[in-house]
Amino acid sequence: MKERTYAAIDIGSNAVRLLIKSTGRDGEARGLKKELLVRVPLRLGFDVFAKGEVSDKKREDLVRLMKAYRHLIRIYDVDRLRACATSAMRDARNGPDIIREIRKETGIDIEIIAGSEEARIVYNNHIESRNGTSGRYLYVDVGGGSTELNYLDNGMLVASGSFNIGTVRILTGKVRPEEWDALHRFIEENVVHGEDLAIIGSGGNINKLYKMAADKDRERESFTVEELSRMYHSMAPLGVKERMRHYGLREDRADVIIPAAEIFLNIASVTGARRIIVPTIGVADGIIDGLYLSDLKEQEEK
């Protein structure tokens, strides 16, 4: 397959990302190279989870941002693009109207995807295969509006689930107790518990927590649940401004990082997992992996 360039737009509840990657000259995915990553914290979820819709101001900002992303996509000569909107846009009353406006103004078609599709996209990364297919792994992708779980046992995908538990939802007080019950029930019914279970964490917050951790295994891209707990108990008592000063965090990270840690610690406690692998991947990476695999399959069928 010839050299290809792929782009993914991930419209999340906290930030909107554009990721561009390209294959090597021979089209090998093994050489997928990151060309560009842009992250803009529009924080759509704070509007949607509190008021049920995206405000006029953030709607205008989103349209402007998509116009800017369209220019970058053209500059990088992107062959294939997929744009997905997740939890906040799923819940927004005016979500479909915004999607139509963006299509009209930019030509970008945005899919408002279901939680099950979001979980499948995260699984596209297949990070567990780096260490072979043996072992038990629980993919945990924590976003602003939802958390996606994928459980694998010896290379086989056993179960997937999506839950309306996210960092922005927690901060706005919009997580219902039934969602926690559903998440715990999913784990109890599908996941084999124990210390040999490894969590694969994705999302900006767990990536940041891993980078900040004092006790981590760089070679295995992992740190322990115990280290995460220590960090959480050091950071949680501080206010947002204090976290910004003490840890050098942006404001849009300093508030959501605490509920993100709480979600990971909760899942680790229920499963008995003691290690979190953090390969710095997310929805946008999964989107691009899916596009590449689709191209590869089409090429093989010719």
N, C-alpha and C positions, 0 to 999 in steps of 0.2 A: 504494500500500500504506500502511495506517495506521502510526502510530508504533509501534515495537516495541522491546522491551528483551531483550537476549540475555546469557546468562551461560555462561562456560566454566570448568571445573575441570581443571587439568592436574596430575596426580599424578606428579611426576618423581622421579628418583633422589636429587636433592639437596634440592629444595623442592617444596611443594605450593601452587599458585596458584589464586586465584579472580579472574577478570576479568569485569566487567560493562560492557557498552556499550549505547548506545541510538541509534536512528536519529533523524533530524529529524522534524518534525511531518508532513512529506509522505512519510515512510518512505524517504527517499533514503539509500543507504549512504554516499554521499559525505560526509554529515554525521555518520557514526558517531562518537559521542562517548564517551570513556572516563568512566564513572561511578565505578568503583571497581576498585582492584587491591590484593589482599592476597597477601603471600608469606610462608609459614611454612617455615623450614628444618628439616623433619623428618628429612632425610638417611636415607631408607629404604635407599638403596643400600649404605651402610656395613654394615648388617646382612646384606642379601641377598647381596652379592658375596663376603662373607667366610664366611657361615654357611649360605647357601641359603634363608633365610626371614626374614620380618619378626619381630623380637622381640616378646614380649608387651607390653612398655612402649610401643614405637612403634606397635603395633597399637591399643592403647588411645588413644594420642595422636591417631592418624589418625581413629578413630571420633569422638572429641571434636571434632576440627577440622571434620569433615564436618557435625556437628550445628550448629556455629557458622556454617559456610557456608550451611547450609539456612536459618537465621534471616535472614542477610543477603540471600539470594535472595528471600525473602518480602518483606522490607522494601522492596526495590527493584522489586517487582512484575514480576519477570522473566517474559517470555512463553515463552521457550524456553531450555532448558539442555542442554548436553552435557558429560559428565564422562568424561575419558579418563585411563587409567594407562599409563605407558610402560615403559621398560626394566627397572627394579627389580621392578615387579609382574609383568612377563612372566616373570622368572626365579624369583620367590619360590614355593616349594612350597606355602605357605599363602595365596598370592594369591587364588585363587577363594573360599576360606573367608572371607577378610576382605571381599571384595566382597559376599558374601551377608549378612554381619553388618551392613555399612553400609547395604545396601538395607533390611534389617529395621528398623534403628534410626532411619534418616533418610528413607527413601523415595527416596534418590538412587541411580539406576542408573549404575554405573561400568563402562565398557568397557575391558578390557585389550586395547589395540590392538597390532597387529603393526608391525614397523619400517617396512614398506612403506606402511602407512596413516599412520604418523607423518610420513613424508616427504611424502606427498600433502597432509596437513594444513598443513605448513609452506609448501608451494607455493601453497596457497589465498591467501596474502597478495599474490601477484603484484606484488611491489615493483618488479620490472624495468620494469613498464608506466608507471611515473612518468616515465621518460625515453624513452617510445616503446618499440616492440618490437624495434628494431634492436640488434644487438650480441650478445655472448656473456656469459652469466652462470652462475656456479656458486653455487647456494644451499648454504650450509653451516650446519647447525643442530647445535651442540655441546651435549649435555646431560650429565648425570651418568653415564648408563649407555650411551648410544649417540650416534652421529653420523649425521645424515641428509644426503644429497646429492641435489640436483636440478640437472640441467644443461639450460640453455635456449640455443637458437641462433636469433636473429631471431624471438623470440616463440613458438617451438615447443619444447615439452618433449621433449627427446631421450631422457633416461634418468634413473632415480631409483634410489637405493640406500640401505640402512641397514646400519650396521656397529656391532658391540659394542665400540666404542671411546669411552669417556666419561671425564670428569674423575674421578669417584668410582672407576670401574673401575681407572684408572691408579694412583690413590692406594692402592688396596687390592691392587695387583699382579695384577689379574685380566684383563688384556688379553692375549690369546694372539697370538703373532707372526703366525698365519694370518689374523687380522683385519686387521692392517696390510697384509698381502699382498693380501687381497681388496679393500681400499680402493684401494690403488695400482693393482691390475689394473683395477678399475672406471674409474679416471681414465684409464689408458692406453688402454682400449678404447673409451671414450665421449666424452671431453672433448678438444676441440681446444685445445692448449696455446698459450701466448703471452702477451706483456705486455698485449695488448688484452682479455684475459679479466678480468672483474671478479668478485670473490667478494662475495656478499651474505651477511653473517654474522648469525646470530641466536642468542639465548641470553643469559642474564644476564651471563656473563663477558665476552663480546666487547662487550656494551653498556657495561660498566664500563670496560673497557680503552679504548674509544673516548672516553668522558667524561674519562678521566685523561690522554689523549694531549696532548702539548704542541703537536705539529705535526699539525693536522687541518683538513679543509675542511668547515666547518659547513654551508655552503650545499648541498654535495653529500652531506652526511652520510657522509663517508668519511675514511679515513686510509690511509697507505701501509703496505705490508708491512715496509718498512725501519723505520718508526717503531715498529711492533709489535715488531720484533726488538730495537730499542734498549730498549724498555720491559721486554721479557722478560729481557734480559741484566742489567738493573739490579735486577730484582726476584728473579730465580731464586736468587741466592746467599744471600738473606736467609731467615731462619726465619719461621714463621707469625706469631709475636708481633712480630717486627721489621717485617714487612709491615703488620701492623695499626697499629702506631705510626707508621710512616713515611708510609703512604699513606691512613690513616684507614679501613681496611677492617674489616668484621666478620670474625669468625673463620671463619664458614661461607663467606666469599668469599675470604679470604686464602689458604686452602689449595688450593681448586680452580682459582683463576685462573691458576696456573702451568701445569698440564696442559692447560687450555683454550688458552692461548697456544701451547703446543707442538703441539697438533692443528692449529690454523690455520696455523702456520708450516710444518708438514710438508706440508699440502695446497698451500700457496702455492709451496713449493719444487718439488713434483712438477709442478704445472700451469704454473709460470712467471708466475702472476698477481702484479701489483705493487700492486693497490689493493683495499681492503676497504670495501664499503659497509655501513653499520651503521644501519638504519632503526628500531631498537628494536622489533622484532617477535619473535614466538615462536609456540609451539604454541597457546597460548590465543587469540592473535589469529587464527590460521588456523582454529581451531574456530568462532569467531564468524563469520568471513567465510563459512565453509561453511554455517552455519545461515541466514545472510542470503540467500545465493545460492539455497538450497533454497526459502526462502519466496518469493523473487522469481520463480523458475521456476514454482512452484505458482500464483502470482497470474497470471502470463502465460497459463497453460494454461486458466484459468477463462473 
